[in-house]
Amino acid sequence: MKTAGQTIERLTLAVAAWLVFLRGHADDGTRYDISDPMAARLTASVPTDPEQLVETMPAIKEVFPPELANREDFRRRLVDAVRLLQHGARQAIAIERD
């Protein structure tokens, strides 16, 4: 998928970073609050497993339009991006630049 000249890979890395952000802690373990009108719903049960996370979160229709959430290529790449971010944001960005 290309929209406005961008590939879906960059979109999935950004969305994955947001999903990981919703866990409420930085790579170093520092906890932080989520300031969002939907915070209670978004953070109620954020799975740590990438497959479960991608199964659960895109189902929130107020955030993800169904035509995106139901795309297999988006979901597959989102799982990959979440896995990449499990090694830390800096490493994920460095790998994506290569």
Protein Blocks (a to p, Z undefined) as FASTA:
>chain_A
ZZehiafklmmmmmmmmmmmmnopafkopacddddfklmmmmmpacfblklmmmmmmmmm
klmcfklmmpmklmmmmmmmmmmmmnojklmmmmmmZZ
